[in-house]
Amino acid sequence: MAAAAICGALGLVTAACSGGGGNGGSSSSSAPGGGGHQAASPTPASTQLSITPANGSTNVQPGQGITVTAAHGKLSNVAVSTAGEPVSGTMNAAGTVWHSTWALDVSQRYTVTAKATGSGKTVTQTSTFRTLTPSQTFTTQIYEGSGQTYGVGMPIILYFSQQITNKAAVERALEVKSSKPVVGSWYWDDPCNMAPVCAYFRPQSYWPANTQVSFTGHLDGVEGAPGVYGAHTLTQSFTIGDSLIVTASTASHFMNVYRNGKLFAHWPISTGRPGDNTPNGTYLTIEKGNPVDMKGPGYNIEVPWSVRFTWSGDYLHDAFWSVGEQGFTNVSHGCVNMPPADAQAYYNMEVPGDPVTITGSPKAGTFDNGWTMWFLPWAHYLKGSATGEAVQAGPSGSTFVSPSAVPASTAASPLLAPDPHNWEAS
């Protein structure tokens, strides 16, 4: 049995009394020819408790949650027993109303026991009810793996099994905890490449290096579309590692590597030749292999030390065959060619979610060709939220805040992703 209790201070309500008539005492007025009399004391109203849903209710909408109200007294304890997820809640400042925080589970029985105190007496009330069993449910998956390490650009990526029309309700059920405070936003990608609809959480600037992140999707009981409910709570914890940021210029034929805020390397490269230009944009590394089998018109080769950053097949990789052109001209089929030792060094440092910004190309990048959340300037990214609000996350959880309350970022490129304007919407 899971139970959560919220306790408030006991408030005692007393009635004021006036003294009887007598020597030295205050007297009440008397009727002519009659003796004085004492004014009647008002009778204190009895404390009353109300629990919603009411006892015996069935097919309860889980999104309405639980509300406990005390009249003529204050709540001293609210406990919820269920075989499902534990139920937490919050009390108003007056101590008279308690409401559960998240949606209730579907197909679940609940017993609520509440106590209130007033006029020196304690009143107890219980309500037992059951939530509805939906005919349709949706499931949600998270990309991040438990305990895995990702780069500072890595968004939280959620895949939904069915179309979500009530995006704001789902978004408000998503909680982010961050060991280092960040401000970010959810963004709905509808449709996305991997599912009917996706949602991404991205900070305003890159994550602080070495941040612990925990995610909880309180989705059980949330109606994501008419008659379609979440039926599980999704949790995951992962780590943001060192900051490793690449900026690669197709015009200068060099790339800079920044590690934990400092310039780590300045390496020669060769990018896509005319007609196969490497597209501009701030991407994130996706996966890597040593080697990767690369095939195209006129070539089929096993390429060592390869790190992918677009779905269409753009990599940063060892190109021992083009070392003579690296730093001088662009000869690749679209990838970023690197000297073998440099490619190996970068490969060994890289984790998924490390930012890679390509500049100077005549070819625009395409949104959703890779993890392209950083293509969007912050103000544009905020517009992808169904709530229209930013998210302030810290060690104790996250809250929604007005975008106007979020100060402008003070981070500078390359520590903050550039706002590349040379990209195409898909």
C-alpha atoms as one frame of an Amber mdcrd trajectory, in Angstrom:
protein
   0.000   0.000   0.000   1.352   3.419  -0.899   0.343   6.376   1.173   1.242
  10.063   1.305   0.302  12.343   4.174   0.182  16.098   4.264  -0.124  17.575
   7.725  -1.036  21.115   8.724  -1.061  22.911  12.030  -4.177  22.361  14.110
  -6.354  25.477  14.167  -8.708  25.918  17.123 -11.742  28.156  16.743 -13.131
  29.616  20.023 -16.144  31.823  20.658 -15.811  35.092  22.595 -17.986  35.424
  25.772 -19.204  38.448  27.723 -19.319  38.505  31.542 -22.596  38.408  33.551
 -24.021  41.481  35.363 -22.793  42.127  38.929 -20.832  44.473  41.161 -17.846
  45.773  39.324 -18.894  43.921  36.170 -20.322  45.118  32.937 -24.101  44.822
  32.774 -26.364  44.099  29.894 -29.344  46.325  29.283 -32.579  45.377  31.074
 -36.169  45.532  30.127 -38.198  47.948  32.265 -39.077  46.383  35.633 -36.910
  43.313  34.915 -33.514  42.123  36.067 -30.397  42.110  33.823 -29.558  39.040
  31.657 -26.399  37.621  29.894 -26.219  37.692  26.063 -26.328  34.214  24.499
 -22.958  32.887  23.179 -22.929  31.864  19.494 -22.625  28.123  18.945 -19.403
  27.271  17.023 -20.112  25.722  13.632 -19.052  22.088  13.440 -16.103  21.127
  11.234 -17.091  19.508   7.947 -15.003  17.482   5.474 -15.617  16.959   1.774
 -13.712  14.472  -0.427 -13.939  14.392  -4.223 -14.370  11.841  -5.814 -17.172
  10.792  -3.494 -17.227   7.455  -1.716 -18.401   4.641  -3.977 -17.682   6.476
  -7.254 -16.687   4.379 -10.278 -15.323   5.223 -13.731 -13.719   8.348 -12.272
 -11.821  10.556 -14.721  -8.202  10.197 -13.492  -7.290  13.683 -14.629  -9.582
  15.312 -12.058  -7.387  14.019  -9.234  -8.403  14.138  -5.570  -9.621  17.216
  -3.700 -10.176  17.367   0.069 -11.838  20.438   1.596 -12.386  21.382   5.255
 -15.055  23.874   6.339 -14.949  25.509   9.809 -11.616  23.872  10.554  -8.232
  22.961   9.123  -6.943  19.786   7.550  -4.508  17.959   9.773  -3.870  14.850
   7.658  -4.644  13.470   4.187  -3.575   9.909   3.341  -4.175   8.093   0.059
  -3.897   4.315  -0.154  -3.595   2.520  -3.501  -1.819  -0.389  -5.125  -0.764
   1.977  -7.913   1.679   4.879  -7.950   1.993   6.811  -4.653  -0.144   9.948
  -4.601   1.379  13.274  -3.587  -0.460  16.542  -3.149  -0.304  20.127  -1.978
  -2.184  22.122   0.663  -3.355  25.693   0.264  -1.943  28.351   2.601  -5.066
  28.362   4.766  -4.825  24.627   5.384  -8.364  24.079   4.145  -7.900  22.512
   0.687  -5.634  19.652  -0.422  -5.320  18.543  -4.044  -3.323  15.725  -5.631
  -0.420  16.814  -7.851  -0.610  14.470 -10.842  -3.333  12.530 -12.654  -4.473
   9.338 -10.965  -3.723   5.946 -12.479  -6.287   4.338 -14.745  -8.090   1.152
 -13.611  -7.107   1.716  -9.989  -8.832   1.669  -6.603  -8.134   4.489  -4.136
  -8.999   5.061  -0.492  -8.657   8.591   0.864  -8.664   9.193   4.613  -8.778
  12.818   5.751  -8.763  14.442   9.169  -9.613  18.013  10.121  -9.668  19.843
  13.462 -11.841  22.693  14.589 -13.416  23.852  17.874 -11.176  21.410  19.704
 -12.606  18.402  17.882 -11.133  16.132  15.183 -13.309  14.912  12.323 -12.364
  11.950  10.100 -13.828  11.013   6.738 -13.025   8.298   4.165 -13.776   7.916
   0.471 -13.104   4.818  -1.630 -13.508   4.996  -5.412 -12.189   3.532  -8.660
 -10.870   5.226 -11.810 -12.019   4.341 -15.300 -10.583   1.616 -17.504  -9.877
   3.181 -20.910 -10.644   1.456 -24.187  -7.479   2.934 -25.748  -4.074   3.796
 -24.292  -0.867   5.366 -25.555   2.689   4.441 -24.613   5.761   6.654 -24.415
   9.423   5.774 -24.833  12.479   7.824 -23.957  15.629   7.714 -26.058  18.088
   8.138 -23.199  19.400   4.961 -21.552  19.607   4.456 -17.804  22.899   5.695
 -16.392  24.276   6.591 -19.823  26.342   9.699 -20.574  25.430  12.271 -23.230
  26.769  15.526 -24.608  25.817  19.025 -23.494  23.463  19.488 -26.452  21.442
  16.330 -25.819  17.681  16.882 -25.581  15.334  14.608 -23.699  13.628  12.760
 -26.564  10.184  11.202 -26.123   8.428   8.997 -28.696   4.628   8.601 -28.500
   2.880   5.530 -29.889  -0.201   7.473 -30.990  -1.042  10.983 -32.084  -1.343
  13.385 -29.130  -3.954  16.116 -29.558  -4.061  17.319 -25.954  -0.385  18.223
 -25.987  -0.624  20.785 -23.190  -2.013  18.215 -20.721   0.743  15.761 -21.607
   3.423  18.455 -21.405   2.296  19.464 -17.909   2.743  15.856 -16.802   6.453
  15.894 -17.708   8.891  16.592 -14.862  12.619  17.284 -15.200  15.136  17.256
 -12.353  18.601  18.674 -12.947  21.471  18.683 -10.450  22.459  22.086 -11.872
  19.635  24.585 -12.503  18.610  25.095 -16.126  15.820  26.850 -17.989  14.482
  25.030 -21.023  11.383  24.264 -23.040   9.473  21.370 -24.531   9.054  21.285
 -28.304   6.544  19.122 -30.168   7.722  17.595 -33.448   4.575  16.484 -35.244
   5.156  14.260 -37.083   8.726  13.219 -36.337  10.920  10.674 -38.088  10.663
   7.941 -35.465   7.039   8.023 -34.222   3.617   9.594 -34.855   4.717  12.493
 -32.664   7.772  13.359 -30.549   8.484  15.819 -27.757  11.951  17.232 -26.997
  13.200  19.073 -23.927  16.146  21.370 -24.609  17.772  23.956 -22.335  17.972
  27.584 -23.419  21.748  27.162 -23.654  23.669  23.906 -23.566  23.454  21.808
 -20.394  26.150  22.573 -17.823  28.862  19.932 -18.052  28.637  17.016 -15.617
  24.953  17.445 -14.788  22.762  14.640 -13.435  19.335  14.580 -15.094  16.220
  12.680 -13.999  12.998  12.563 -15.957   9.534  11.463 -14.833   6.567  11.334
 -17.168   3.504  11.270 -14.908   1.480  10.024 -17.852  -0.698   7.361 -16.249
  -4.238   8.752 -16.367  -3.458  11.661 -18.723  -5.898  11.894 -21.643  -3.578
  12.522 -24.581  -6.394  12.434 -27.158 -10.144  11.943 -26.811 -10.615   8.566
 -25.097  -6.892   7.733 -25.284  -5.074   7.644 -21.944  -1.555   7.100 -20.738
  -1.306   3.870 -18.754   2.174   4.040 -17.244   4.634   6.341 -15.479   7.928
   6.740 -17.363  11.162   7.397 -15.452  14.804   7.652 -16.500  18.079   9.058
 -15.158  21.207   9.868 -17.144  24.327  12.049 -17.062  25.532  15.008 -19.104
  29.294  14.558 -19.442  32.106  16.897 -20.419  31.455  19.727 -22.839  32.800
  18.764 -26.290  31.842  21.207 -29.060  32.933  21.240 -32.704  32.678  24.183
 -35.104  33.670  23.244 -38.649  34.073  25.782 -41.464  33.606  24.573 -45.026
  35.149  27.873 -46.175  38.349  27.877 -44.103  38.740  24.065 -44.224  39.458
  23.869 -40.480  37.517  22.749 -37.432  37.881  23.925 -33.852  37.280  21.571
 -30.942  36.318  23.102 -27.593  36.535  20.959 -24.482  35.030  22.197 -21.211
  35.034  25.778 -22.437  38.573  25.911 -23.816  39.976  25.522 -27.310  41.300
  21.965 -27.427  42.331  21.595 -31.089  42.434  23.329 -34.467  42.424  20.601
 -37.125  42.491  20.679 -40.931  39.442  19.192 -42.687  37.940  18.685 -46.098
  34.164  18.881 -46.438  31.711  18.235 -49.284  32.811  19.074 -52.782  30.571
  21.247 -54.994  27.338  19.371 -55.569  27.873  17.290 -52.409  28.195  20.223
 -50.027  28.087  19.534 -46.282  24.936  21.312 -45.028  25.044  24.191 -42.548
  23.510  23.924 -39.084  24.140  23.012 -35.469  23.755  19.241 -35.251  24.325
  16.716 -32.486  26.364  13.566 -32.811  24.104  10.509 -33.013  26.237   7.368
 -33.098  29.700   6.155 -34.017  31.476   3.118 -35.404  34.969   1.916 -36.110
  34.702   1.176 -38.954  31.454   2.155 -40.686  30.624   0.679 -44.100  29.940
   3.661 -46.383  28.422   3.189 -49.813  27.606   5.677 -52.557  28.040   6.401
 -56.245  31.447   5.017 -57.135  32.545   3.981 -53.634  32.091   1.250 -51.033
  34.598   1.506 -48.209  35.088   0.639 -44.541  35.790   3.990 -42.881  37.591
   4.098 -39.498  36.764   6.414 -36.569  33.374   7.576 -37.895  30.943   9.787
 -35.912  27.498  10.377 -37.439  25.548  13.676 -37.231  22.764  13.424 -39.883
  20.283  10.687 -40.736  21.220  11.062 -44.411  24.757   9.898 -43.699  27.044
  12.807 -42.856  29.920  11.872 -40.556  33.100  13.270 -39.095  35.617  10.547
 -39.919  39.139   9.448 -40.679  39.955  10.072 -44.349  43.530   8.924 -44.817
  43.043   9.162 -48.580  42.446  12.935 -48.568  45.054  14.156 -46.081  46.760
  16.184 -48.828  43.556  18.174 -49.507  42.564  18.699 -45.864  43.030  22.324
 -44.856  42.962  23.457 -48.486  39.951  22.288 -50.487  36.694  20.330 -50.276
  36.713  16.912 -51.912  34.386  14.689 -49.846  30.943  13.303 -50.708  29.469
  15.416 -47.880  31.260  14.153 -44.795  33.882  16.007 -42.768  37.197  14.371
 -43.629  39.830  14.407 -40.873  43.441  13.262 -40.472  43.589   9.748 -38.938
  45.099  10.753 -35.591  42.654  13.647 -35.169  39.662  11.490 -36.104  40.688
   8.854 -33.570  41.197  11.458 -30.823  37.750  12.960 -31.440  36.110   9.535
 -31.688  37.476   8.537 -28.298  36.094  11.698 -26.614  32.664  11.825 -28.314
  29.341  10.768 -26.785  25.863  11.128 -28.355  24.613  14.699 -28.083  27.927
  16.496 -28.605  27.277  19.633 -30.723  28.701  19.966 -34.237  28.160  23.293
 -36.036  28.807  23.461 -39.783  29.258  26.935 -41.274  30.248  28.525 -44.573
  28.443  26.087 -46.875  26.241  27.167 -49.788  23.863  24.320 -48.806  21.226
  24.808 -46.105  20.665  22.165 -43.493  17.267  20.485 -43.220  15.346  20.393
 -39.960  14.867  16.818 -38.655  17.801  15.501 -40.701  19.477  14.438 -37.492
  18.925  15.874 -34.016  18.430  19.433 -35.171  16.821  20.971 -32.071  19.643
  23.542 -31.954  18.813  24.807 -35.435  16.139  26.872 -33.705  16.887  30.102
 -31.840  15.519  30.094 -28.306  12.545  32.353 -29.092  11.570  30.097 -31.991
  12.042  26.938 -29.935   9.699  28.257 -27.227   6.925  28.458 -29.809   7.019
  24.682 -30.089   5.664  24.302 -26.556   1.964  23.461 -26.263   1.748  25.366
 -22.961   3.547  28.444 -24.272   5.711  28.394 -21.146   9.347  27.763 -20.321
  10.478  25.141 -17.812  12.682  25.940 -14.826  14.396  22.748 -13.649  16.555
  22.091 -10.611  17.391  19.352  -8.088  13.863  19.293  -6.630  11.967  19.179
  -9.937  10.587  21.548 -12.543   7.983  24.292 -12.778   6.462  26.153 -15.700
   7.307  29.849 -15.912   6.445  32.683 -18.251   9.006  33.143 -21.050   9.091
  36.840 -20.169  10.517  35.892 -16.769  13.485  34.102 -18.369  16.548  36.346
 -18.710  18.471  36.340 -21.959  21.337  33.885 -22.094  24.784  35.315 -21.411
  26.593  32.357 -22.987  28.579  33.151 -26.126  29.402  30.998 -29.134  30.591
  28.327 -29.295  29.535  27.561 -25.706  26.021  28.562 -26.690  24.784  27.085
 -29.941  24.843  29.690 -32.695  21.505  30.702 -34.179  22.028  29.437 -37.727
  19.519  30.971 -40.117  20.669  28.958 -43.109  18.416  25.918 -42.774  15.260
  24.619 -44.373  12.108  23.451 -42.609  11.158  19.915 -43.559
